Amino acid sequence: MKKNKTILLMKFILPLAAFCLPLFASAQDPGGGPDAPIDGGLSLLLAAGAAYGVKKYREYKKADSANPQEDTEK
Protein backbone atom coordinates (compact mmCIF):
# COMPACT_ATOMS: atom_id res chain seq x y z
CA MET A 1 0.00 0.00 0.00
CA LYS A 2 2.85 2.37 0.80
CA LYS A 3 4.40 1.76 -2.61
CA ASN A 4 1.14 2.77 -4.32
CA LYS A 5 1.04 6.06 -2.39
CA THR A 6 4.63 6.80 -3.28
CA ILE A 7 3.99 6.14 -6.97
CA LEU A 8 0.91 8.36 -6.89
CA LEU A 9 2.89 11.10 -5.23
CA MET A 10 5.80 10.88 -7.63
CA LYS A 11 3.80 10.62 -10.84
CA PHE A 12 0.90 12.97 -10.28
CA ILE A 13 0.95 15.24 -7.27
CA LEU A 14 4.53 16.53 -7.42
CA PRO A 15 4.46 17.43 -11.14
CA LEU A 16 1.06 19.07 -10.68
CA ALA A 17 2.41 21.16 -7.83
CA ALA A 18 5.51 22.06 -9.86
CA PHE A 19 3.39 23.30 -12.75
CA CYS A 20 0.88 25.20 -10.59
CA LEU A 21 3.33 26.88 -8.20
CA PRO A 22 4.49 29.63 -10.60
CA LEU A 23 0.88 30.73 -11.04
CA PHE A 24 0.62 31.61 -7.36
CA ALA A 25 4.15 32.91 -6.75
CA SER A 26 4.89 36.38 -8.04
CA ALA A 27 7.65 38.76 -7.04
CA GLN A 28 5.56 41.93 -7.12
CA ASP A 29 1.99 42.98 -7.46
CA PRO A 30 1.38 44.28 -11.00
CA GLY A 31 0.09 47.60 -9.65
CA GLY A 32 2.96 48.13 -7.22
CA GLY A 33 5.47 50.93 -7.42
CA PRO A 34 9.07 50.51 -8.54
CA ASP A 35 10.61 51.49 -5.20
CA ALA A 36 11.35 48.99 -2.46
CA PRO A 37 10.99 50.31 1.07
CA ILE A 38 14.05 50.18 3.28
CA ASP A 39 12.74 50.31 6.81
CA GLY A 40 12.77 48.35 10.06
CA GLY A 41 14.65 45.22 9.01
CA LEU A 42 17.65 47.00 7.54
CA SER A 43 17.74 49.46 10.44
CA LEU A 44 17.84 46.61 12.95
CA LEU A 45 20.66 44.90 11.05
CA LEU A 46 22.71 48.10 10.96
CA ALA A 47 22.15 48.74 14.68
CA ALA A 48 23.10 45.15 15.57
CA GLY A 49 26.27 45.38 13.46
CA ALA A 50 27.28 48.66 15.08
CA ALA A 51 26.66 47.28 18.58
CA TYR A 52 28.69 44.17 17.78
CA GLY A 53 31.56 46.30 16.47
CA VAL A 54 31.58 48.46 19.60
CA LYS A 55 31.57 45.34 21.79
CA LYS A 56 34.51 43.80 19.93
CA TYR A 57 36.44 47.09 20.06
CA ARG A 58 35.94 47.36 23.82
CA GLU A 59 37.03 43.74 24.31
CA TYR A 60 40.14 44.40 22.21
CA LYS A 61 41.03 47.53 24.19
CA LYS A 62 40.42 45.77 27.51
CA ALA A 63 42.68 42.85 26.53
CA ASP A 64 45.30 45.27 25.19
CA SER A 65 45.38 47.30 28.42
CA ALA A 66 45.59 44.15 30.57
CA ASN A 67 48.77 42.93 28.77
CA PRO A 68 50.73 46.02 27.66
CA GLN A 69 54.14 44.28 27.82
CA GLU A 70 53.10 41.53 25.43
CA ASP A 71 53.19 43.92 22.44
CA THR A 72 56.60 45.41 23.32
CA GLU A 73 58.32 42.00 23.56
CA LYS A 74 57.60 41.10 19.93
N, CA, C and O atoms as CSV, one atom per row, in Angstrom:
chain,resi,resn,atom,element,x,y,z
A,1,MET,N,N,0.818,-1.198,0.000
A,1,MET,CA,C,0.000,0.000,0.000
A,1,MET,C,C,0.863,1.262,0.000
A,1,MET,O,O,0.530,2.254,-0.650
A,2,LYS,N,N,1.978,1.212,0.740
A,2,LYS,CA,C,2.855,2.368,0.801
A,2,LYS,C,C,3.487,2.645,-0.558
A,2,LYS,O,O,3.686,3.803,-0.926
A,3,LYS,N,N,3.801,1.600,-1.296
A,3,LYS,CA,C,4.396,1.755,-2.614
A,3,LYS,C,C,3.420,2.447,-3.567
A,3,LYS,O,O,3.835,3.265,-4.388
A,4,ASN,N,N,2.149,2.133,-3.468
A,4,ASN,CA,C,1.143,2.771,-4.318
A,4,ASN,C,C,1.028,4.264,-4.022
A,4,ASN,O,O,0.871,5.066,-4.942
A,5,LYS,N,N,1.104,4.640,-2.752
A,5,LYS,CA,C,1.035,6.060,-2.385
A,5,LYS,C,C,2.260,6.808,-2.894
A,5,LYS,O,O,2.158,7.948,-3.347
A,6,THR,N,N,3.405,6.168,-2.818
A,6,THR,CA,C,4.630,6.798,-3.285
A,6,THR,C,C,4.588,7.008,-4.789
A,6,THR,O,O,4.996,8.059,-5.284
A,7,ILE,N,N,4.099,6.020,-5.514
A,7,ILE,CA,C,3.993,6.140,-6.971
A,7,ILE,C,C,3.007,7.250,-7.329
A,7,ILE,O,O,3.276,8.045,-8.230
A,8,LEU,N,N,1.890,7.313,-6.647
A,8,LEU,CA,C,0.908,8.362,-6.886
A,8,LEU,C,C,1.520,9.734,-6.632
A,8,LEU,O,O,1.317,10.672,-7.404
A,9,LEU,N,N,2.250,9.832,-5.570
A,9,LEU,CA,C,2.886,11.098,-5.229
A,9,LEU,C,C,3.914,11.498,-6.280
A,9,LEU,O,O,3.945,12.652,-6.709
A,10,MET,N,N,4.732,10.582,-6.686
A,10,MET,CA,C,5.804,10.879,-7.629
A,10,MET,C,C,5.283,11.186,-9.032
A,10,MET,O,O,5.822,12.058,-9.713
A,11,LYS,N,N,4.251,10.484,-9.465
A,11,LYS,CA,C,3.797,10.618,-10.842
A,11,LYS,C,C,2.775,11.733,-11.050
A,11,LYS,O,O,2.713,12.313,-12.134
A,12,PHE,N,N,1.989,12.035,-10.051
A,12,PHE,CA,C,0.895,12.972,-10.278
A,12,PHE,C,C,0.950,14.232,-9.436
A,12,PHE,O,O,0.864,15.339,-9.967
A,13,ILE,N,N,1.088,14.080,-8.161
A,13,ILE,CA,C,0.949,15.235,-7.273
A,13,ILE,C,C,2.142,16.175,-7.366
A,13,ILE,O,O,1.948,17.387,-7.462
A,14,LEU,N,N,3.361,15.666,-7.342
A,14,LEU,CA,C,4.530,16.533,-7.421
A,14,LEU,C,C,4.633,17.288,-8.743
A,14,LEU,O,O,4.895,18.490,-8.720
A,15,PRO,N,N,4.439,16.647,-9.888
A,15,PRO,CA,C,4.462,17.432,-11.139
A,15,PRO,C,C,3.328,18.462,-11.215
A,15,PRO,O,O,3.520,19.560,-11.736
A,16,LEU,N,N,2.166,18.113,-10.702
A,16,LEU,CA,C,1.063,19.068,-10.682
A,16,LEU,C,C,1.410,20.289,-9.838
A,16,LEU,O,O,1.145,21.424,-10.234
A,17,ALA,N,N,1.993,20.050,-8.694
A,17,ALA,CA,C,2.410,21.159,-7.831
A,17,ALA,C,C,3.500,21.988,-8.501
A,17,ALA,O,O,3.492,23.215,-8.399
A,18,ALA,N,N,4.433,21.337,-9.183
A,18,ALA,CA,C,5.513,22.056,-9.858
A,18,ALA,C,C,4.986,22.943,-10.984
A,18,ALA,O,O,5.525,24.024,-11.221
A,19,PHE,N,N,3.954,22.504,-11.669
A,19,PHE,CA,C,3.390,23.300,-12.750
A,19,PHE,C,C,2.473,24.412,-12.243
A,19,PHE,O,O,2.364,25.455,-12.887
A,20,CYS,N,N,1.818,24.210,-11.110
A,20,CYS,CA,C,0.882,25.204,-10.590
A,20,CYS,C,C,1.539,26.254,-9.705
A,20,CYS,O,O,0.997,27.348,-9.549
A,21,LEU,N,N,2.681,25.950,-9.130
A,21,LEU,CA,C,3.329,26.877,-8.201
A,21,LEU,C,C,3.661,28.228,-8.824
A,21,LEU,O,O,3.425,29.246,-8.172
A,22,PRO,N,N,4.188,28.305,-10.031
A,22,PRO,CA,C,4.486,29.629,-10.603
A,22,PRO,C,C,3.263,30.512,-10.809
A,22,PRO,O,O,3.389,31.734,-10.890
A,23,LEU,N,N,2.089,29.913,-10.894
A,23,LEU,CA,C,0.877,30.725,-11.042
A,23,LEU,C,C,0.569,31.510,-9.781
A,23,LEU,O,O,0.001,32.600,-9.850
A,24,PHE,N,N,0.938,30.969,-8.633
A,24,PHE,CA,C,0.624,31.613,-7.358
A,24,PHE,C,C,1.776,32.443,-6.809
A,24,PHE,O,O,1.555,33.306,-5.960
A,25,ALA,N,N,2.973,32.208,-7.262
A,25,ALA,CA,C,4.147,32.915,-6.753
A,25,ALA,C,C,4.515,34.035,-7.714
A,25,ALA,O,O,4.850,33.789,-8.873
A,26,SER,N,N,4.449,35.249,-7.229
A,26,SER,CA,C,4.888,36.380,-8.042
A,26,SER,C,C,5.739,37.299,-7.176
A,26,SER,O,O,5.504,37.428,-5.974
A,27,ALA,N,N,6.715,37.926,-7.785
A,27,ALA,CA,C,7.647,38.758,-7.035
A,27,ALA,C,C,6.991,40.062,-6.597
A,27,ALA,O,O,7.219,40.519,-5.477
A,28,GLN,N,N,6.194,40.657,-7.448
A,28,GLN,CA,C,5.558,41.928,-7.124
A,28,GLN,C,C,4.124,41.932,-7.636
A,28,GLN,O,O,3.762,41.218,-8.571
A,29,ASP,N,N,3.346,42.748,-6.995
A,29,ASP,CA,C,1.987,42.976,-7.458
A,29,ASP,C,C,2.065,43.820,-8.728
A,29,ASP,O,O,2.857,44.761,-8.773
A,30,PRO,N,N,1.281,43.523,-9.751
A,30,PRO,CA,C,1.376,44.280,-11.004
A,30,PRO,C,C,1.138,45.780,-10.831
A,30,PRO,O,O,1.662,46.570,-11.617
A,31,GLY,N,N,0.376,46.190,-9.842
A,31,GLY,CA,C,0.093,47.599,-9.649
A,31,GLY,C,C,1.046,48.277,-8.689
A,31,GLY,O,O,0.879,49.459,-8.390
A,32,GLY,N,N,2.035,47.561,-8.201
A,32,GLY,CA,C,2.955,48.128,-7.218
A,32,GLY,C,C,3.935,49.111,-7.826
A,32,GLY,O,O,4.173,49.112,-9.033
A,33,GLY,N,N,4.497,49.942,-6.972
A,33,GLY,CA,C,5.465,50.927,-7.415
A,33,GLY,C,C,6.845,50.315,-7.609
A,33,GLY,O,O,7.094,49.191,-7.174
A,34,PRO,N,N,7.739,51.046,-8.255
A,34,PRO,CA,C,9.067,50.505,-8.539
A,34,PRO,C,C,10.016,50.547,-7.341
A,34,PRO,O,O,11.038,49.860,-7.347
A,35,ASP,N,N,9.702,51.330,-6.329
A,35,ASP,CA,C,10.606,51.490,-5.201
A,35,ASP,C,C,10.361,50.433,-4.136
A,35,ASP,O,O,9.219,50.074,-3.849
A,36,ALA,N,N,11.439,49.946,-3.560
A,36,ALA,CA,C,11.346,48.989,-2.460
A,36,ALA,C,C,11.620,49.743,-1.163
A,36,ALA,O,O,12.610,50.469,-1.074
A,37,PRO,N,N,10.777,49.586,-0.173
A,37,PRO,CA,C,10.993,50.312,1.072
A,37,PRO,C,C,12.149,49.721,1.871
A,37,PRO,O,O,12.277,48.503,1.999
A,38,ILE,N,N,12.966,50.585,2.391
A,38,ILE,CA,C,14.046,50.177,3.284
A,38,ILE,C,C,13.657,50.725,4.647
A,38,ILE,O,O,13.730,51.929,4.892
A,39,ASP,N,N,13.243,49.825,5.530
A,39,ASP,CA,C,12.744,50.311,6.805
A,39,ASP,C,C,13.270,49.470,7.952
A,39,ASP,O,O,14.482,49.275,8.055
A,40,GLY,N,N,12.427,48.980,8.792
A,40,GLY,CA,C,12.769,48.347,10.058
A,40,GLY,C,C,13.810,47.255,9.999
A,40,GLY,O,O,14.716,47.242,10.832
A,41,GLY,N,N,13.725,46.337,9.051
A,41,GLY,CA,C,14.651,45.218,9.015
A,41,GLY,C,C,16.087,45.645,8.788
A,41,GLY,O,O,16.991,45.184,9.485
A,42,LEU,N,N,16.304,46.517,7.826
A,42,LEU,CA,C,17.651,46.995,7.542
A,42,LEU,C,C,18.183,47.842,8.693
A,42,LEU,O,O,19.366,47.767,9.025
A,43,SER,N,N,17.322,48.641,9.297
A,43,SER,CA,C,17.740,49.459,10.437
A,43,SER,C,C,18.184,48.593,11.605
A,43,SER,O,O,19.174,48.900,12.270
A,44,LEU,N,N,17.453,47.509,11.858
A,44,LEU,CA,C,17.841,46.612,12.945
A,44,LEU,C,C,19.172,45.924,12.657
A,44,LEU,O,O,19.992,45.756,13.560
A,45,LEU,N,N,19.391,45.526,11.410
A,45,LEU,CA,C,20.661,44.903,11.054
A,45,LEU,C,C,21.833,45.871,11.208
A,45,LEU,O,O,22.895,45.485,11.697
A,46,LEU,N,N,21.651,47.105,10.803
A,46,LEU,CA,C,22.706,48.103,10.957
A,46,LEU,C,C,23.003,48.381,12.433
A,46,LEU,O,O,24.166,48.490,12.821
A,47,ALA,N,N,21.963,48.496,13.252
A,47,ALA,CA,C,22.154,48.738,14.681
A,47,ALA,C,C,22.850,47.554,15.351
A,47,ALA,O,O,23.731,47.745,16.189
A,48,ALA,N,N,22.460,46.341,14.986
A,48,ALA,CA,C,23.100,45.155,15.565
A,48,ALA,C,C,24.559,45.076,15.157
A,48,ALA,O,O,25.403,44.723,15.981
A,49,GLY,N,N,24.881,45.392,13.918
A,49,GLY,CA,C,26.268,45.383,13.461
A,49,GLY,C,C,27.110,46.424,14.167
A,49,GLY,O,O,28.256,46.158,14.529
A,50,ALA,N,N,26.551,47.610,14.368
A,50,ALA,CA,C,27.276,48.659,15.080
A,50,ALA,C,C,27.516,48.270,16.536
A,50,ALA,O,O,28.609,48.482,17.061
A,51,ALA,N,N,26.507,47.705,17.188
A,51,ALA,CA,C,26.663,47.283,18.581
A,51,ALA,C,C,27.698,46.173,18.704
A,51,ALA,O,O,28.481,46.158,19.653
A,52,TYR,N,N,27.707,45.252,17.760
A,52,TYR,CA,C,28.688,44.166,17.776
A,52,TYR,C,C,30.101,44.715,17.578
A,52,TYR,O,O,31.040,44.260,18.230
A,53,GLY,N,N,30.252,45.676,16.695
A,53,GLY,CA,C,31.558,46.295,16.468
A,53,GLY,C,C,32.066,47.027,17.698
A,53,GLY,O,O,33.247,46.931,18.033
A,54,VAL,N,N,31.186,47.758,18.377
A,54,VAL,CA,C,31.578,48.459,19.603
A,54,VAL,C,C,31.984,47.460,20.675
A,54,VAL,O,O,32.965,47.678,21.385
A,55,LYS,N,N,31.245,46.378,20.798
A,55,LYS,CA,C,31.566,45.338,21.791
A,55,LYS,C,C,32.946,44.739,21.525
A,55,LYS,O,O,33.756,44.601,22.442
A,56,LYS,N,N,33.208,44.386,20.273
A,56,LYS,CA,C,34.508,43.802,19.927
A,56,LYS,C,C,35.645,44.797,20.149
A,56,LYS,O,O,36.726,44.408,20.592
A,57,TYR,N,N,35.418,46.065,19.849
A,57,TYR,CA,C,36.436,47.087,20.058
A,57,TYR,C,C,36.751,47.238,21.537
A,57,TYR,O,O,37.916,47.343,21.922
A,58,ARG,N,N,35.711,47.248,22.369
A,58,ARG,CA,C,35.939,47.362,23.821
A,58,ARG,C,C,36.672,46.146,24.364
A,58,ARG,O,O,37.548,46.287,25.218
A,59,GLU,N,N,36.329,44.951,23.884
A,59,GLU,CA,C,37.034,43.744,24.314
A,59,GLU,C,C,38.497,43.795,23.897
A,59,GLU,O,O,39.370,43.379,24.660
A,60,TYR,N,N,38.778,44.296,22.702
A,60,TYR,CA,C,40.142,44.403,22.213
A,60,TYR,C,C,40.941,45.385,23.076
A,60,TYR,O,O,42.076,45.103,23.461
A,61,LYS,N,N,40.340,46.535,23.373
A,61,LYS,CA,C,41.026,47.534,24.188
A,61,LYS,C,C,41.257,47.027,25.611
A,61,LYS,O,O,42.306,47.289,26.201
A,62,LYS,N,N,40.288,46.307,26.161
A,62,LYS,CA,C,40.422,45.766,27.511
A,62,LYS,C,C,41.549,44.730,27.566
A,62,LYS,O,O,42.348,44.735,28.503
A,63,ALA,N,N,41.617,43.852,26.577
A,63,ALA,CA,C,42.679,42.849,26.532
A,63,ALA,C,C,44.027,43.505,26.280
A,63,ALA,O,O,45.041,43.045,26.806
A,64,ASP,N,N,44.061,44.563,25.493
A,64,ASP,CA,C,45.303,45.265,25.188
A,64,ASP,C,C,45.833,45.993,26.423
A,64,ASP,O,O,47.043,46.021,26.651
A,65,SER,N,N,44.938,46.583,27.223
A,65,SER,CA,C,45.379,47.299,28.420
A,65,SER,C,C,45.762,46.339,29.545
A,65,SER,O,O,46.532,46.719,30.428
A,66,ALA,N,N,45.255,45.121,29.540
A,66,ALA,CA,C,45.590,44.150,30.572
A,66,ALA,C,C,46.991,43.565,30.343
A,66,ALA,O,O,47.649,43.183,31.311
A,67,ASN,N,N,47.461,43.485,29.107
A,67,ASN,CA,C,48.771,42.925,28.774
A,67,ASN,C,C,49.579,43.915,27.924
A,67,ASN,O,O,49.814,43.649,26.745
A,68,PRO,N,N,50.008,45.043,28.489
A,68,PRO,CA,C,50.730,46.015,27.661
A,68,PRO,C,C,52.147,45.564,27.290
A,68,PRO,O,O,52.673,46.005,26.269
A,69,GLN,N,N,52.774,44.704,28.085
A,69,GLN,CA,C,54.142,44.278,27.818
A,69,GLN,C,C,54.202,43.236,26.705
A,69,GLN,O,O,55.255,43.050,26.095
A,70,GLU,N,N,53.126,42.575,26.440
A,70,GLU,CA,C,53.098,41.535,25.428
A,70,GLU,C,C,53.418,42.102,24.048
A,70,GLU,O,O,54.094,41.440,23.261
A,71,ASP,N,N,52.947,43.311,23.735
A,71,ASP,CA,C,53.192,43.917,22.438
A,71,ASP,C,C,54.636,44.412,22.312
A,71,ASP,O,O,55.195,44.375,21.216
A,72,THR,N,N,55.245,44.866,23.391
A,72,THR,CA,C,56.603,45.406,23.318
A,72,THR,C,C,57.661,44.309,23.207
A,72,THR,O,O,58.770,44.579,22.747
A,73,GLU,N,N,57.347,43.085,23.615
A,73,GLU,CA,C,58.318,42.003,23.563
A,73,GLU,C,C,58.477,41.447,22.153
A,73,GLU,O,O,59.478,40.785,21.877
A,74,LYS,N,N,57.556,41.682,21.278
A,74,LYS,CA,C,57.604,41.100,19.933
A,74,LYS,C,C,58.642,41.741,19.101
A,74,LYS,O,O,58.818,41.371,17.940
